[in-house]
Amino acid sequence: MIRPHLFAATAALTLATVPAVSVAQDTSEETVELADDGEASSEADEMEQMLSGLSEMFAVEPLTADQEARLPLAQNIIAKMIPDGSMAEMMEKMMGRTMGPLMEMAGEISAKTILKETLGVDSFDRVLDEEQTSTLLSTFDPNWKERQKREAAVMPQIMVSMMGIMEPAMRKAMSELYAINFTSSELTEIDAFFSTDAGANFARKSFTMASDPRVMAASMEAMPQMMGAIANIEQTIAEATADLPEARSYADLSADERELVSKVTGLSAEDIENAQSEFAEEWEYGTVEDADGN
C-alpha cells in the first residue's frame, strides 16, 4: 500500500555517489522483456525513451589512441581500488550504519500520506497524533507493521544487488578516467604504490571510506550554512536578472499572441481565462501547491 522505503533507496543511491543512469541502462532491457500487457509495455517504452534521452545528455567522447594505450595500466589500478564485490560490501556497511537513521525517517508515515495513497485525498490539514495515525494505518492495512518490517529487511538486499550490477560499469568508467587524466609514467608510479601493502590498503579504503558515517556527519554539520546559502538564492537570482524586463502575463499579450498561444496549446481563450481565475482563487485560499507539493 505505502512504500516509504523508496526514499531510503534513493538516498542510498545518492550517498553511494555512483551513476544511477548506469543501473537504469542495465535494467531497461529486462523491463521491456517483463512487459506483458499494454500498460506495462507503455511504461517500458516511456522508460526506454527517457533512458535514450539521458544517454544522449551524458554522451562521452571516445578515448584517443594515446588514452586507449594507457587503458590497461588504468584498469590494473582500478581493479585494486574496486575489487570484485567491493561495492556490494560498501553498500552493506552503508545500509547498516549511515542508512539506519534514514530508514527510520522513511518509516514515519503521516496521515496525509496515508490518505493520499489510499483515497487519493490531496488536501488534509488536520494534525493526527501517533495513536490516531496508527489507527488509520491499521484500518487500511492490519499488517502494516509487519509489512514495513519486511520491506525494511529486504531493501538492503536489493541495494546490495544493485551495487553488484553497477560495479562493472563503475570500474569501466573509472579506468577510462584514469587513462584520460594520468600519463603512462604517472599510472606506472600509482600502480607501483598500490602494489605495496600500504598502497593496496589505501587503494581499497579510499573508495569505501566515502560511505563512512563521518562523511554524512560532516555534511550534516555544514547543513545550516548550506541552508543559509540556499535561502539567499532567490535574492541572488533577482539581482542577476534585475535589468531584464519582467516576464509577461497572459493579460499582457496582444490578440495575435493570444491566438498563437491557443494554437500551440489547443486551449481557447476562455479555457485559459477560466484556469487563471481558478488558480487565483486557489492561491488566495492557500491551496496552491508548488512543484514540491508545498
C-alpha positions in Angstrom: 0.0 0.0 0.0 2.6 2.5 1.1 6.3 2.4 0.1 8.2 4.9 2.4 11.4 2.9 1.9 11.7 4.1 -1.6 13.0 7.3 -0.1 15.8 5.4 1.7 16.6 3.6 -1.5 17.0 6.9 -3.4 19.1 8.3 -0.6 21.3 5.2 -0.6 22.0 5.6 -4.3 22.8 9.3 -3.9 25.1 8.7 -1.0 26.9 5.9 -2.8 28.0 8.5 -5.4 27.5 6.2 -8.3 25.8 6.9 -11.7 22.2 5.9 -11.3 21.9 6.1 -15.1 24.1 3.1 -15.4 21.7 1.0 -13.4 18.7 2.1 -15.4 20.6 1.3 -18.6 21.5 -2.2 -17.4 17.9 -3.0 -16.4 15.9 -1.3 -19.2 16.1 -4.3 -21.5 14.9 -6.6 -18.7 12.0 -4.2 -18.0 10.9 -4.4 -21.7 11.1 -8.2 -21.6 8.8 -8.2 -18.5 6.2 -6.1 -20.1 3.3 -8.5 -20.8 0.4 -6.2 -21.2 -0.5 -2.8 -22.8 0.1 -0.7 -19.7 3.4 -2.3 -18.8 4.6 -2.1 -22.4 3.7 1.6 -22.5 5.6 2.2 -19.3 8.6 0.2 -20.7 8.5 2.3 -23.8 8.5 5.5 -21.8 11.4 4.3 -19.7 13.3 3.4 -22.9 12.7 6.8 -24.4 13.8 8.5 -21.1 17.0 6.4 -20.9 17.7 7.2 -24.6 17.5 10.9 -23.8 19.7 10.6 -20.7 22.2 8.6 -22.7 22.4 11.4 -25.3 22.6 14.0 -22.5 25.6 12.2 -20.9 27.3 11.1 -24.1 31.0 11.0 -23.7 33.8 11.3 -26.3 35.6 8.1 -27.3 39.1 7.6 -26.0 42.0 8.8 -28.1 44.6 6.4 -29.3 47.0 7.5 -26.5 44.3 7.1 -23.9 43.4 3.6 -25.2 47.1 2.7 -24.9 47.1 3.8 -21.3 43.8 1.9 -20.5 45.4 -1.4 -19.5 47.5 0.3 -16.9 44.5 2.2 -15.6 42.4 -1.0 -15.5 45.0 -2.6 -13.4 44.9 0.2 -10.9 41.1 0.4 -10.7 41.0 -3.4 -10.1 42.9 -2.8 -6.9 40.7 0.2 -6.0 37.4 -1.6 -6.8 38.0 -5.3 -6.5 35.2 -7.7 -7.2 32.4 -7.3 -4.6 33.7 -4.1 -3.0 30.7 -2.0 -4.0 28.3 -4.6 -2.5 30.5 -4.6 0.6 30.3 -0.8 0.8 26.6 -0.8 0.4 26.2 -3.4 3.2 28.1 -1.2 5.6 26.3 1.9 4.5 22.9 0.3 5.0 23.9 -0.9 8.4 25.4 2.4 9.6 24.7 5.5 7.6 21.3 4.4 6.2 19.9 3.3 9.5 18.6 6.7 10.6 17.3 7.5 7.1 15.4 4.2 7.0 13.8 5.1 10.3 12.8 8.5 9.0 11.3 6.9 5.9 9.2 4.6 8.1 7.4 7.6 9.7 4.2 7.8 7.7 2.0 10.9 8.0 -1.8 10.8 7.9 -1.7 13.0 4.8 0.5 10.3 3.1 -1.9 7.6 4.1 -5.0 9.3 2.8 -3.3 10.3 -0.5 -2.1 6.7 -1.0 -5.4 5.0 -0.1 -8.2 7.5 -1.1 -6.4 10.0 -3.4 -7.1 12.8 -0.9 -4.5 15.6 -1.6 -5.5 18.2 1.0 -5.6 17.2 4.6 -4.7 19.8 7.2 -5.6 18.1 10.5 -2.7 17.0 12.7 -3.2 13.5 14.0 -1.2 12.1 16.9 0.7 8.8 16.7 -2.2 6.8 18.0 -4.6 8.2 15.5 -2.2 7.7 12.7 -1.6 4.1 13.8 -5.4 3.6 13.9 -5.8 4.9 10.4 -3.0 2.7 9.1 -4.4 -0.4 10.8 -7.8 0.3 9.3 -6.5 0.1 5.8 -3.8 -2.5 6.4 -3.9 -4.5 9.7 -0.5 -5.9 8.8 1.2 -2.6 8.1 3.8 -3.0 10.9 4.9 -6.5 9.6 4.8 -5.2 6.1 7.1 -2.3 6.9 9.4 -4.7 8.8 9.7 -7.0 5.9 10.3 -4.1 3.4 13.0 -2.7 5.7 14.6 -6.2 5.8 14.6 -6.7 2.0 15.7 -3.2 1.0 19.4 -3.8 2.0 19.4 -7.0 -0.1 18.0 -5.1 -3.1 20.6 -2.2 -2.7 23.5 -4.6 -2.4 22.3 -6.4 -5.5 22.1 -3.1 -7.4 25.6 -2.3 -6.4 26.8 -5.6 -7.8 25.1 -4.7 -11.1 26.7 -1.2 -11.1 30.2 -2.4 -10.2 31.5 -3.3 -13.7 30.1 -0.1 -15.2 31.8 1.9 -12.4 35.1 0.0 -12.9 35.0 0.7 -16.6 34.2 4.5 -16.1 37.0 4.9 -13.5 39.5 3.1 -15.7 38.8 5.4 -18.6 39.0 8.5 -16.3 42.4 7.4 -15.1 43.6 6.7 -18.6 42.4 10.2 -19.6 43.8 12.1 -16.6 47.1 10.5 -16.0 50.2 9.9 -18.1 51.7 6.4 -18.6 54.6 7.3 -16.2 52.1 8.5 -13.6 50.0 5.4 -13.9 53.1 3.2 -13.6 54.0 5.1 -10.4 50.5 4.9 -9.0 50.4 1.1 -9.7 53.7 0.6 -8.1 52.5 2.2 -4.9 49.2 0.3 -5.0 51.2 -2.9 -5.3 52.7 -2.3 -1.8 50.9 -3.4 1.3 50.2 0.2 2.3 49.2 1.2 -1.2 46.8 -1.7 -1.6 45.2 -0.8 1.7 44.9 2.8 0.7 43.5 1.9 -2.8 40.6 -0.1 -1.4 39.8 2.2 1.6 40.0 5.4 -0.4 36.9 4.2 -2.3 34.9 2.6 0.6 35.6 5.5 3.0 33.1 7.5 1.1 30.3 5.5 2.8 31.6 6.2 6.4 29.2 7.8 8.8 31.8 10.6 9.3 31.2 11.8 5.8 27.4 12.1 6.5 28.1 13.7 9.8 30.3 16.3 8.1 27.5 17.0 5.6 25.0 17.4 8.5 27.4 19.8 10.3 27.6 22.0 7.2 23.9 21.9 6.6 23.0 25.1 8.5 25.5 27.1 6.4 24.3 25.3 3.2 20.6 26.2 4.0 21.7 29.8 4.6 23.2 29.9 1.1 20.1 28.3 -0.4 17.9 30.9 1.4 19.8 33.6 -0.5 19.4 32.0 -3.9 16.1 33.9 -4.7 17.7 37.3 -3.9 20.9 36.4 -5.8 18.8 35.4 -8.9 16.7 38.6 -8.6 19.9 40.7 -8.6 21.3 38.8 -11.5 18.1 39.4 -13.6 17.3 42.9 -12.3 18.0 44.6 -15.6 15.7 42.2 -17.6 12.1 43.2 -18.3 9.6 41.1 -16.2 8.0 38.1 -17.9 4.6 39.0 -19.4 1.3 37.5 -18.2 -1.5 36.3 -20.5 -3.2 39.7 -20.0 -0.1 41.5 -21.4 -0.2 39.6 -24.7 -1.6 41.0 -27.9 -4.6 39.5 -29.7 -2.2 37.8 -32.2 0.0 36.4 -29.4 -3.0 35.1 -27.5 -4.2 33.4 -30.7 -0.7 31.9 -31.1 -0.8 30.5 -27.5 -4.2 28.9 -28.2 -2.9 27.4 -31.4 0.1 25.9 -29.7 -1.6 24.7 -26.6 -5.0 23.8 -28.0 -6.7 25.9 -25.2 -9.2 28.5 -26.1 -9.0 32.0 -24.6 -12.0 31.0 -22.4 -10.2 27.9 -21.2 -7.1 29.9 -20.2 -9.1 32.7 -18.5 -11.1 30.1 -16.5 -7.9 28.3 -15.5 -6.3 31.6 -14.4 -9.4 32.5 -12.4 -9.4 29.1 -10.6 -5.7 29.4 -9.9 -6.1 32.9 -8.5 -8.9 31.7 -6.2 -6.8 28.7 -5.0 -3.8 30.9 -4.4 -6.0 33.3 -2.3 -7.1 30.5 -0.1 -3.6 29.0 0.1 -4.4 25.7 -1.6 -2.0 26.0 -4.4 1.0 23.6 -4.2 4.4 24.3 -5.7 6.4 21.7 -7.7 7.4 20.0 -4.4 3.9 19.7 -3.1 4.2 22.6 -0.6 
